[in-house]
Amino acid sequence: MAISTDSDLRDVARKKVLVIGAGLSGLTAAQALQTAGWEVVVLEARDRIGGRVWTQDGIDLGAQWIHGTEGNPITNLARQLNIQTMFVGGDSSYIGGWEQLQLRSIQGRTLTPEEKETSIFLIDDIREAMDALRRENEQSGGQDISLEEAAQRVMAQRGLSPELREQVAWHLAVLFRDDWGASAGQLSLMSWDDGYEVYGYGDSVFVDGVASLTDRLAAGLDVRLGHVVSRIEHGAEGVRVAAGTGSFTADAVIVTLPLGVLKSGRVAFDPPLPAAKQQAISRLGMGVLTKVVLLYDEPFWPHNQYVFGYAARDVREAPPLIVNLWKTNRQPALVLLIGGDQGREVESWSLERTTDWAQGILRELFGADVPEPRKVVVTQWGLDPYSEGSYSYMAVGATPGDIEALAAPVGDKLLFAGEATVRSHWACLHSAYFSGVREAARLSGDPSILPNRHFTENRRWREMMQRANRFFNMVGRTVEPAEVEARLAVLEKSTVFGSVPSAALRLLATMFERKSLETGDVLCEAGEAATCVYAIASGQVSVWLPGASAPVGTMSTGDVVGEYGMFLPSGRSATLRATTAASVLILDYKRFKLFLLTFPDSIMVLMSACVKLLHERQSAPRE
């Protein structure tokens, strides 16, 4: 990221800056600038600091998790400040991790490992097909559609039963609605995770709540609570901010207002914000994740199970995940999570209705003798006029360019920070923190204060790898060791696969399927769509060109055909017919692509082998 170091920015050092908002991004920017010698005043509308970080009695009602622990700047900051965190695992979407999730069905029955595996393989297949649809749409230049529409298209092709559709809906609610605070119908197929970076696998929580971090960052700052900003005037001479009945002037201002507040238009800018920034604010979405926290005298549920999956009701009416705070905070409390439009609806209910709803779910999950809670707390981020939602998401039609436009300064006096302004990872604690440091560096002209860049994984890639690992493990369990060795012996003789590293080749061997042919059987016809690779395991197969009166060649053990069709989609150029009893190993392109994406070093090996074969064929003398 390029940080402006223009002399006009450096020259205002030790002057005054206003920071709008005492959330994590605002406090971070204020501390960095005050340390650099600036006079800093933070204006906060609420009667408390923290913004969307809000901890009550040790329970986080707002931001809660460090998503991706190792390499995360929040993890590093907590260590520097000696603030205790606890590793809980997981992958951001399935809180605590799919493997550790206890999934319960009707009357609280815990699903067996086999039932859980069937469920995850179903959504993995749907997700793979949705990714393929996204790639096709990208290549064809098609218009953006919602994730929900993409899922419906994929499921329609599979003809899923109502029961299986309910399972898919449960996963989609976890992965999209309750992860991003928006329904799948609101999220962009093309952009929802475009370029989103993730840190080291596994999440962490703050043992004493995230406020333990914001309290430390606020120490020593001039924070003015109860100052509701209504107008921001900006120009070459500086800025003037109207807050309540008073006004403040400064040399510059950093605006950390949540995207929801910017979308509401309650804060006026004079002159108005540039069109590109206004369009970005309009296109980006602001999600809602509602927490219903039930506190009891003591836990009646399994103490060490961090998350319970609830798959008994229509997921449109229920939270798919319930978090156990006893494990992490020693609080006898359960947190029901529900996002999107359903979360907004729960926010509008009376406390009595919400309690009855939550207790009904817990009794289905844990039995009829669930006691009455001593206290129930319901978050209302969507109704809060100072947030208008929980965090940002990529709505249909939005692109990462909108985040960049939102983050761009207007001149050198009006700067923007907040979780919605970080192109590489929006909607999280570390994006809010990074944005505050970024704008402090921009204003002070000192890029050295930026945290060291930890090169991260792409979320899209990581999730694909997780699906691939589950698939490889499943396939590997279905093939006998002796059969794997037999397939491996065939592939090692092949000029196409023989150079693939042995460990990767052994895995690839499990992904083939074996087919037996009798003399005269046709393996494929010329003109058919190419969908798989063939490797001859035993016997002989003749190659016939269309209209030919005799075969043009014979294939035997180790010979491979069809490897080019995955890269150059076309019909089969020849008919393959068994001239003796034969055995053929078959690998469909979908599995082949998954393997290559998982083991990219094999791509270069296979590419070299294919190029060599093409060169030899083109160089061969013609009769």
N, C-alpha and C positions, 0 to 999 in steps of 0.2 A: 504494500500500500504506500503510495506516495504522500508524504506530509509536506504541506507548504512551508517553506522556510524563507518566504519573502521578507525583505528588510522591514517592510511596514508592519509586519506582525511582530518581529523581534523588538522593534522600537517601542511598542506599547508595554513592554515588560514592566512589572511593578505598578501597573495601572489596575483599574477596577473591572471586575467581571461579575455579571449576574448569572446564576445558574437556576433555571426554572425546573423545580422538582427535586425532592430529597430522597429519591429512590436510589438504587444501587449505582446506576450510571451517573446521576447527578452528584452523589456523594464522592464517587471515585474521581470525577473530573475536578470537583472542588478541592479535594485533598491534594491532588497532583499540582494544581495551580497555586494553592496556598503554599505548598512546599517550595514551589519555584519563586515565591516572593510576591505573588499577586494579592491584591485585596479582593476577597471573595465574599459575596452574599448569596445565600441559597434561599429561594422563595418557595415555600411548600404550602399547598392549599389545605392539606389535612392538619389535624392536631397532633400528628405523630410523624416520625421519620420512617423511611423504608419503602414507601410507595407500595408496589405489589409484593414486597417482602413484608410479611406481617406474622409475627409469632406471638401467640397468646398462651400463657402458662406452659411454655415449652412445645406447643403444637403449631406447626406451620400452616397457616390458612391461605397463604399465597405460594410463592416459589418455595420448592421443597428439596429438589434433587440437584446434585452436581451430575450432569449427564456426561458420562465418559470421564473416568477419574484421572488416570495418569496422563500427564501432559496438559491437563486442563488448567488454565490460568487461575481459576477459582480455587482449585486444589492447592496450587502453589501459594496463593495468597493466604489461604487458611493456615498453611504450615508456617509461613512467615510470621503470622500474627498469633501462632500457637493456639488456634481455635480447633477444638476436637471435632473430627468427622468420623463417620462409620461407613465402611464399604458394605453395600447391599447387593452388588451384582446387577445383572440384568442388562438390557440393551436399549434402554429408553422407552421402547414401545411396550414390551411386556415387562412391567415393573418387576424388578427382582429376577427377571429371566424366565423364559418359557419352561426350561427344564425344571426350575424350582417352583413353578406355579402349581398350586393345588387346585385343580379344576373340578368343580362340583356341579352336579346336575339336579334332577328332580328329587325333592325331599332330602337334599344335602348329600346325595350319594357321590362319593369321590370317584371320578373316572379312572379306569385302569390305565396303566402305561400304554397298552395297546390302543385303547380308545383315544387317549391323548395324541398318540402318534398318528392315528388316522385323521384326526381333526387338523393337525398342523400340516400334514401332507396335502390335505384338501386345499387349504388356503395358500400353501406354497405354490400349488399348481395354478390357482387363480391368479396369484401375484405374478408368476412368470408370464402368464398369458397377457396380463395387463401391461407388463413391461414391453412385451413384444408388440402390443397394440400401440403403445407410446412411440416405440422406435419406428414403426410403420408410418404413423401419423407425422413424425418428425421428418422422415425421408420424403414423404409425399407433399409436405408443406400444408397439411390439413389444419383446420381450425382446432383450437383447444376445446376439450370437453372435460366434464367432471370425472372424478374417480368413480363416482357412483355409476355414471353412464358406461364407463369402461368395464366395470365389474358386471353390469347387467348384460352387456354384449357378450362377454366371455361366458357367463353362466348360461345364457340362452343357447350357446353353441354346445354346451355339455348336457343340457336337459336335466339339470339337477332336481332331485325330489325336494318337496317343501322342507323336510327335515335337514337335508344337506344345505339348503339355502339359509336356514336358520343358523347353522354352524358358521357359514361364511359371514353372515351378518354380524355374528358375535365377534369374529376376528376383525372385521372391518371397523366395528365400533371401537375396539381397543386400539387398532393401528392408526386410525384416522380421527374419528370423532373425539375420543378421549385423549389422544396424544396431541392433537392440534387444536382441540376446542372447536371444531367445525365438522359439519356433516360431510360425508363423502360427496354429496351433491354440490357442495360449495368449494371443494378443493380442486385445484387444477391438476389434470393428468400430466400435463407437460412440465409443470414447474414446481409441484408441491415439495419436491426434495432436490431440485436442480442445484447441484454444486454444494449441497449442505455437507459440511465437514463434521466428523465425529472424532473424539479423543479416545484414549485407551479404554478397552471394553470394561463395562461395569460401572454402575452408578454409586454415588455416596450421598449421605445425608449429614447435616449438622446435628450433633447430639443434643445441643441446647437450642436448636432452631436457627434459621438463617439470619434472624435478627441479631444473633451474636456477632455476625460479620458486619452488618450495616451500623450497629451501635459503635463498633470500633472505628469504622470509617467516618462516622459523624463527630467523633471526639475532636474538640478544639475548633470546630467550624461555626461560623455565624449563620445559623439556620433560623429563618423567620417562619414559624408555623402559622397556620390560619390565613395565609396570604394567597387569595385566589386571583390568579392572573387573568385579566380579561383582554389586554391589548399590548402588543409589542410593536413599537416604532423603531425603525432601524435605518441608518444612513451612514454617509461618510464620516459624520462627526461623532457617531456613537449610537447608543440605544437608549430608549426610554420605555419602561415597563409599568403599566398600570396594574396595580394589585389592590383589590378592595377599594378603599377611599383614598389611598395614597399612590405615589408613583416613585420609581427609582430610576436613576440614570447611571450609566456605566460606559466603559469603552467598548464592551462587547457583551454578548449574551450567549449562553449555551442552553438550548431548549431540549429538555428531556421528557416533554409531555408524551404520554402513551399515544400510540397510533389511534386508539379509539377516541381520545379527546381531540386530536387533530381532525379526525373525520367528522366530529360533531360540529365543528366550526365555532365553538364557543369562545375561542381565543382568536381575536382579530390581529392581522398583520398589516402594517402600514409602512411601505407600500405592500400590496398583496404578494404572496409567494409566487415564484415563477410557475408558469403553466405546467412544466414537466413535473415539478414537485406536487402541485395540486392533483395532477392526474395520477401520480403514484399513490398519494394518500387515498384517492378514490378507489383505485384498483385493488390495492392490498386489503386483505381481510383481517378482522380482529375477532379472535375466537374467545370462547368462554369455557373454562373448566370449573365446574361447581363441586365443592367438597361438602359433604354432610358428615360431620364428626360427632360420633356418639361416645360419650364417656360413661364408664360404669365403675362400680365400687371395686371390682376386680375382674380380670379376664376370665371368660367362660369358654374361650376358644383355644385351640392349640397354641401355646406360647411362642414357639419358635418358627411357626409358619408365617413368613412375612406377608405374602399376598394370597388371597383366595380368589379364584375365578368363579364367577356366578353365571352359569349357563342354563338356568332353569326357566326363566321367563323370556318373553319377547324382549330383545335387547333394546327396543325403542322405548321401553318403559322401565328399564332397570340398569343399574351400573354393572358392567362386566367384570370389574375388579374392585376388591375391597382390601385395604391395606391395614395391617396390624401394627399399631404404634407401640405395643408392648415390647416387641423385638428390638426396636431401634431406640426408643426414648423412655422405656419403662413406664409408659402411660397406658392405663387400662382403657384404651380407646380404639375404635375401628373407624376408618375413613372410607365412605362410599364416594366413588368418583364417577361423575357423569358430565359429559361435555356437549358442545354444540347447542342446537335448538332445544334438546331435551334438558340440558343443563340450565339454559335460560328459563325454561318453564318451571323447573324446580325452584329456582331463585324467587319466583313470584308467589309461591305457595305460602300459606300460613305455617308457623312453626308446628302447630298441631298436626296438620296434614302431612308435613314432611316427616315428622316423627313416626306417624302411623305407617307411612310408606316404607321408611327405612326399617322399622321393627318387623314389618311383614316380610321383608326380604331376608332379614337375619334369622327369622324363625323358620323360613323355608330352608335356609342354609345350615343352621345349627340345631334346629329342633324347637318345639313349642314352648319349652321352658326358659327361653331367653328372657332375662329380667328387664325391667324398665330402666332406661338410662337415667343417670342422675343429672345429665346435662347434654344438650344437643346444640351444636353450633353449625350454622349454614352460611357459606360464603355467598356474596352477592356482587362479584366483580363486574358483571354485566350491567347491574343497576347503579353501580358506584359512578357518580358524575366525574370523578377524578381519575378514572381508569377506562370506563366504558368497555370493559372486557379484560381478559386474562393475558393474552399475548397474541402476536401476529401470526398470520398464515398466508400461503400463496393461494389466492382465490382464482377461480376460472378467469382467464384473460390476463392475469398478472404475470410478470416475469421478474427474474433477479435484477433486471435493469431498474425496476421500480424501487427496489431497496437502495440501489446506488443513488438514484435521484433523490430519495428521501434523506439520505445521509449527506448529500452535497451541501456545503455551506453556501449562503447567499452573501456574496461579497466576502469581506473579512471580519464582519462584526456580528453576523447572525449564523450560529453553528447549531448542529443537530446531533443528538445522541439518543441512545435507548436501544432496547433489544430488537426493535424493528428496523434498525439502520445498519445491521452487519450482514453483508452479503454472504459470508461463508457459514454462518450459523446463527440464525435469528431465533427468537422465542425461547431464550434460556438465560440463566444467570450469567454465564460467561460472555454472552453477547452484550448484555447490559454493561458488564464490567469493562470489557474491551472497548466498547464505544466511548465510555467516559475517558479512558486513558487516551484513546485516539484523538478526541477533540481537545484535550488538554495539550497534547503534543502539537496539534495543528496550531492552536492559538499561541502557545509559547514558542513555537518554532524549534522545539527540542525533541526530535524523534527518539532520542536515547531512552526516554522514559517508557517507551512501548515495551510490553512484555516480549521476551524472546519467542520467536515463532516456533511452534512445535508442528512439524509437518504431519498432517492428520490423514485419516482415511475419508473417502467419500462415503456418505451414508448409503447411497444407492448401491455402491459396490459391497459394503459390509453386509447389507441385508441379503444381497444376492449370494454372498459367500456363506451366510448362515443357512440359507435355503439349500445351497449346494452340499454343505456338510451333512445336513439331515438326509438329503437324498442319497449321498454316497454311502452313509452308514446303513441306510435301509437296504439299498441294493446289495451291499457287501454281505449282509446277513442272510440273503436269500440264495447265495451261490456257494456250493460245496467247495472246500479247499482244493480237492483234486481237479474239479472242473476249472477253477481259476488257473491252476498250473498248466492244464492242457491248453487253455486259451492263450496264456502267456507264451507258451512255446510256439504257437502259431504266429502271434504278433511279432515276436522277436525275429522271425525269419523274413518279415515284411520289409521291403525297401521304404515303405511309407512310415510305419510305426517302429521299426527296429531301432531307431536312434533316440526314441523318447526315453528320458531317464527312467531307470528300472522301477523306482517307487511309484512314479506317476503311471507307468505302463501297467503295473499290477492293478492299480485302481481302475484304469481304463478297461482292463480285461473284464472286470466285474460288470461293466455297463453294457457289454454285448449280449445278444441273445443268440442261441444256437438253433439252426433249422436244418432238418435232414431232407435230402432230395433223392428221388429214385431216378434211374436212367430215363432221360427224356423229359423230366420235369423242367418247367420254365421258371427261372428265378425272377426275371423281370423282362418286360417287353420294350422294344424300341419305341420311343415317343411317350412313355409313361413319365409322370413327374418324378424327379429324383428326390427321395426323402431319406435315404440312408446310405451307409457305407457297407460294402460286402468284403469279407476276408475269407478266402477259401481255407477251410480247416483240414479237409481230406477229400480224396477223389479228384475228378476233373470236371471243369465246366467250359463249354465252348462258347465263343463270341461270334454272333451273327449280325452283320450289318443289314439294314433294310433292303430287301430285294435280292440279297446275295443267295447263290445256289450252294455255297459251301461256307463253313466257318472261316473267319479270318485269323483266329487264334485260339489258344487253349490256356486256361488258367488252372493252376494247381496249388498245393499247400503253400500258404504265405502270400499269395497274390492278392492284391487289393484293387477294388474298383469302386468308383462313386465318390472318391474323396474331393473331387473338384466341384461336384454339384452343390455342395454347401456354400461355396463362395461365388459360384456362377450359376444361379438358378436356371435350370433348363430341363428339357425332357431327356430321358435316357437315349443315348446315341446308338445303342446296340441291344440286341436280345441275348440274354444269358441262358443257356440250356445245359443241363447236366448230361455229360456223355458217359458217366459211370455213377454209381451210387456215391453221393457226396454229402459232406457236412459243411455248412456255411455259417460263419459268425456275422451277425447283423448289428449295426450300430446306427440308430436313427440320429438325424442331424441335431435334434433338440438336445439329446444327451451329449453329443459330440461338442456342440457349442458350449454347453455348461462345463464340460471338462476343460476345454481350451481357455475359457475365461478364468477358471479356478487355478489352472497351471499355465500361466502365460509363457513360461520358459519353453513349454512344449510347442507353442505356436511357432517360434523361430526354427525349431528342429523340423517340424512338419513342413514349414514353408520352404526350408532348404531342400528337403527331400522332394517336394513337389516341383520346385524350380529345376532341380537336377533332372528329374524324369522328363519334364517338358523340353528341356534343352536337348536331352538325348534323343527324344522322338523327332524334334525338329531337325536335328543334325544327321539323322539316319538317312542313308542313300535311298532315293526313290527309284522304283523299277519303271 
